[in-house]
Amino acid sequence: MTATITEAFESSESGGSTLTFTGQSTELRRIFIVTFKTADLEAGRATDVNAFRLINIPLGSAHPQIAYAFLERYEVAPIKSGAGARRVTLVYKADTVVLPPDDPDGGNQSFTLSGTAKPKNIYRREFEVPDAGAEKLTDIGGNAFDVQGEPTTFVDVQPEVNVTLSVIVDVTVPGNYLSSSLTLVGTRNKSTFFGAPPGYLLFVGTSSSKVSGVGPQSVFEVTHRFIYDNEAHLVQVPKSTDLRASGVQLGKDVNNATYANNAFEVTLRQPFPVLGDFDGLGINIGGA
């Protein structure tokens, strides 16, 4: 069974795609035109159920552009102008809506990029960062940067991204957008985000303020803050010892010639061990 399927926009007959508010929730509609082939018409397969099946979007599926909206039901109706054609309306419901950009350059979403100079006390440089910023509990290698086990301060520039977007949310609903965003604070990106490899982008914080509306139609302006670190936010930790006043073991203490007068072993600890899924934030700035 085959058919020609087209998602309809700006069509008076199809009704287009719409965003409406109904009672306690937000309703979104996507319109598809399904035109059956002649063989299916003759075989009696041009039914409403088959029209929905051919679109291949199961009930419960997430909306492709609007975060927290899920397919609740579908409606099928014949189209007068085409024999065997059906108009399939997918109806999504959401307690929260992140407004999509009005145009490819941002629309209801905007961002600022800045850089912050952060001093770091380090023991090694030019070592290999583990995938996704995972901890490494054996020596990390690289070039020694300490002096007799005392760390050297290195200034690193960390890019910071602040994203501001408009969100329609009912704050009385458990797990709404604002509360869900808070659970991501202190996590690192699970997948590539803003071009940053997994684990390199830290969700530092979020803030929100009510702009307009009441109840389930309340509009909030939300700002999310992210910081990138080229060492995936890992912290260098030297092995301790009671043999030295500094409390840091040197290579010569364990017959390691490479780091004889430097800290050894140096391991990596991750103060932000949880990876978070940032896709649900509904950010769409430059294909984040």
VMD Tcl script that draws the C-alpha trace (Angstrom):
set ca {
  {0.00 0.00 0.00}
  {1.45 3.34 -1.06}
  {0.36 6.97 -1.09}
  {1.60 10.50 -1.67}
  {1.94 12.29 1.69}
  {2.37 16.05 2.05}
  {2.45 18.16 5.20}
  {0.18 21.15 4.52}
  {1.01 24.78 5.29}
  {-0.84 27.97 4.36}
  {-3.69 25.99 2.82}
  {-7.26 27.16 3.28}
  {-8.58 23.69 2.54}
  {-6.24 21.83 4.87}
  {-6.39 24.40 7.63}
  {-2.62 24.61 8.01}
  {-0.71 24.02 11.24}
  {-2.07 25.79 14.31}
  {-1.26 26.46 17.95}
  {-4.27 27.06 20.23}
  {-5.02 27.20 23.93}
  {-7.86 25.06 25.26}
  {-8.72 25.04 28.94}
  {-5.94 23.48 30.97}
  {-3.58 22.65 28.11}
  {-2.01 23.83 24.89}
  {-3.15 22.14 21.68}
  {-1.07 21.93 18.52}
  {-2.18 20.60 15.14}
  {-0.21 19.30 12.17}
  {-2.02 18.70 8.90}
  {-1.09 16.05 6.34}
  {-2.66 15.36 2.94}
  {-2.65 11.65 2.04}
  {-3.47 10.72 -1.57}
  {-3.91 7.00 -2.21}
  {-2.76 5.29 -5.38}
  {-5.35 3.97 -7.86}
  {-4.64 0.32 -6.97}
  {-5.42 0.94 -3.30}
  {-8.61 2.78 -4.21}
  {-9.81 -0.13 -6.32}
  {-8.85 -2.65 -3.62}
  {-10.74 -0.74 -0.92}
  {-7.63 0.07 1.08}
  {-8.15 3.85 0.99}
  {-9.51 3.99 4.55}
  {-9.16 6.56 7.35}
  {-7.13 4.16 9.50}
  {-4.72 3.39 6.65}
  {-4.28 7.11 5.96}
  {-3.06 7.59 9.54}
  {-0.88 4.49 9.39}
  {0.88 5.71 6.25}
  {2.01 8.89 8.01}
  {3.88 6.60 10.42}
  {3.78 8.86 13.47}
  {2.56 6.76 16.43}
  {0.34 8.13 19.16}
  {2.47 9.47 22.01}
  {5.20 10.75 19.68}
  {6.87 14.06 20.53}
  {6.25 17.11 18.38}
  {9.26 17.73 16.08}
  {9.61 21.41 17.07}
  {7.72 22.03 20.29}
  {9.21 20.58 23.45}
  {6.88 18.74 25.87}
  {4.09 18.34 23.26}
  {2.96 14.79 22.48}
  {0.56 13.30 19.93}
  {-2.72 12.60 21.72}
  {-5.14 11.80 18.89}
  {-5.72 12.09 15.15}
  {-8.63 13.16 12.96}
  {-9.21 12.04 9.37}
  {-11.54 13.64 6.82}
  {-11.97 13.28 3.04}
  {-10.84 16.10 0.75}
  {-13.49 17.16 -1.74}
  {-11.06 18.22 -4.45}
  {-9.23 14.89 -4.69}
  {-10.58 11.39 -5.15}
  {-9.10 9.10 -2.54}
  {-7.41 11.97 -0.69}
  {-7.62 12.33 3.07}
  {-6.78 15.22 5.39}
  {-5.13 13.77 8.50}
  {-4.91 16.11 11.48}
  {-2.46 15.19 14.24}
  {-3.45 16.75 17.56}
  {-0.67 17.29 20.09}
  {-1.26 18.30 23.72}
  {1.19 20.02 26.04}
  {1.20 21.54 29.50}
  {4.33 23.44 28.47}
  {5.26 25.02 25.15}
  {8.64 26.42 24.22}
  {7.87 28.91 21.47}
  {9.90 28.07 18.36}
  {12.00 30.71 16.60}
  {9.99 32.94 14.26}
  {12.84 32.79 11.75}
  {16.11 30.85 11.26}
  {18.05 33.59 13.05}
  {16.39 33.25 16.41}
  {12.86 34.63 16.69}
  {11.63 34.05 20.24}
  {15.05 32.74 21.24}
  {18.30 34.65 21.59}
  {21.73 34.01 22.99}
  {24.85 35.83 24.13}
  {28.39 34.48 24.02}
  {31.11 35.68 26.38}
  {34.44 34.48 27.73}
  {35.66 34.27 31.32}
  {39.28 33.92 32.41}
  {39.41 31.19 35.05}
  {42.61 30.46 37.02}
  {43.28 26.73 37.47}
  {45.83 25.06 39.74}
  {47.21 22.25 37.60}
  {49.95 19.62 37.62}
  {49.91 18.53 33.98}
  {49.28 19.97 30.53}
  {48.74 18.46 27.10}
  {47.25 15.20 28.32}
  {44.43 13.27 26.65}
  {40.99 14.11 28.02}
  {38.89 10.95 28.52}
  {35.73 10.57 26.43}
  {32.79 12.61 27.75}
  {34.93 13.84 30.64}
  {34.97 10.54 32.50}
  {37.22 10.19 35.53}
  {40.63 8.60 35.16}
  {42.06 7.04 38.31}
  {45.48 6.16 36.87}
  {48.19 8.63 35.90}
  {47.05 10.89 33.06}
  {50.47 11.40 31.45}
  {51.13 14.63 29.59}
  {53.74 17.29 30.39}
  {54.58 18.15 33.99}
  {53.59 21.70 34.99}
  {54.07 21.64 38.75}
  {57.16 22.56 40.77}
  {58.24 19.83 43.19}
  {54.65 18.76 43.69}
  {53.25 22.29 44.03}
  {50.63 23.13 41.41}
  {51.10 26.02 38.99}
  {48.31 28.46 38.26}
  {47.21 28.44 34.65}
  {44.63 30.87 33.27}
  {42.07 29.24 31.00}
  {39.43 31.12 28.99}
  {36.02 29.48 29.31}
  {33.29 30.41 26.79}
  {29.88 31.04 28.35}
  {26.57 30.88 26.51}
  {23.36 32.42 27.82}
  {20.15 31.44 26.00}
  {16.90 33.33 26.55}
  {13.61 31.93 25.28}
  {9.87 32.39 25.76}
  {7.96 29.52 27.32}
  {4.23 28.94 27.84}
  {3.90 26.80 30.96}
  {1.40 25.76 33.59}
  {3.49 25.84 36.78}
  {0.88 23.79 38.68}
  {1.62 20.69 36.58}
  {4.26 18.36 38.07}
  {7.34 18.01 35.89}
  {6.62 21.24 34.00}
  {9.31 22.98 31.95}
  {10.61 25.18 34.78}
  {10.96 22.38 37.33}
  {12.40 19.98 34.74}
  {15.02 22.56 33.79}
  {16.14 22.81 37.41}
  {16.89 19.09 37.51}
  {19.46 19.59 34.73}
  {21.47 22.23 36.59}
  {24.92 20.87 37.40}
  {24.87 18.29 34.60}
  {27.01 18.11 31.45}
  {25.78 17.56 27.90}
  {24.97 13.94 27.10}
  {25.24 14.52 23.34}
  {26.79 17.17 21.11}
  {25.23 20.55 21.96}
  {26.18 23.98 20.60}
  {28.97 22.13 18.82}
  {30.47 20.97 22.13}
  {31.38 17.25 22.34}
  {29.60 15.19 25.03}
  {30.66 16.17 28.53}
  {32.29 19.51 27.74}
  {29.30 21.82 28.30}
  {28.09 22.40 31.86}
  {24.55 23.61 32.57}
  {25.42 26.17 35.23}
  {22.00 27.57 36.03}
  {18.58 28.76 34.93}
  {16.39 31.73 35.83}
  {12.86 32.69 34.86}
  {10.43 35.57 35.18}
  {6.74 35.74 34.35}
  {5.97 38.00 31.40}
  {2.21 37.70 30.89}
  {-0.85 35.49 31.10}
  {-2.51 33.56 33.92}
  {-2.82 29.89 34.83}
  {-1.97 27.44 32.05}
  {-1.46 30.31 29.58}
  {1.35 31.96 31.58}
  {4.29 33.12 29.49}
  {7.74 33.07 31.10}
  {11.06 34.44 29.91}
  {13.67 31.82 30.75}
  {17.44 32.17 30.59}
  {19.73 29.13 30.64}
  {23.46 29.47 31.27}
  {26.12 27.09 29.95}
  {29.92 27.06 30.37}
  {32.36 25.21 28.11}
  {35.63 23.77 29.43}
  {38.30 22.29 27.15}
  {39.11 19.67 29.79}
  {35.45 18.69 30.31}
  {35.40 20.27 33.80}
  {37.75 17.60 35.16}
  {39.92 18.38 38.18}
  {43.53 17.20 38.48}
  {44.26 15.42 41.76}
  {47.81 14.30 42.73}
  {48.47 11.20 44.79}
  {49.10 12.03 48.42}
  {51.88 10.81 50.67}
  {53.04 11.22 54.27}
  {56.69 11.28 53.14}
  {56.65 14.96 52.15}
  {55.55 18.14 53.82}
  {53.58 19.09 50.71}
  {51.58 15.90 51.04}
  {52.12 15.20 47.31}
  {53.98 12.14 46.09}
  {56.81 12.73 43.57}
  {57.88 10.35 40.85}
  {61.22 9.61 42.48}
  {59.38 8.38 45.58}
  {58.22 5.39 43.55}
  {61.13 5.14 41.09}
  {59.40 6.93 38.21}
  {62.05 8.75 36.22}
  {59.70 10.63 33.87}
  {58.15 12.65 36.70}
  {61.02 12.28 39.19}
  {60.71 15.84 40.53}
  {57.05 16.29 39.81}
  {53.75 15.08 41.16}
  {53.04 11.41 40.41}
  {50.48 9.96 40.01}
  {48.10 12.68 38.81}
  {44.52 11.52 38.30}
  {41.33 13.16 37.04}
  {38.19 13.63 39.13}
  {34.82 14.77 37.80}
  {32.86 17.04 40.18}
  {29.88 16.97 37.76}
  {29.47 13.24 37.05}
  {25.91 13.31 35.67}
  {25.28 13.74 31.93}
  {22.00 15.48 31.08}
  {19.81 15.49 27.99}
  {19.65 19.15 26.92}
  {17.52 18.46 23.83}
  {14.35 18.72 25.92}
  {15.09 22.38 26.67}
  {13.68 23.29 23.27}
  {16.68 25.41 22.30}
  {17.00 25.95 18.56}
  {19.72 28.54 18.06}
  {21.80 27.77 15.01}
  {20.92 24.07 15.21}
  {22.04 23.60 18.84}
}
mol new
graphics top color blue
foreach p $ca { graphics top sphere $p radius 0.5 }
foreach p [lrange $ca 0 end-1] q [lrange $ca 1 end] { graphics top cylinder $p $q radius 0.2 }
display resetview
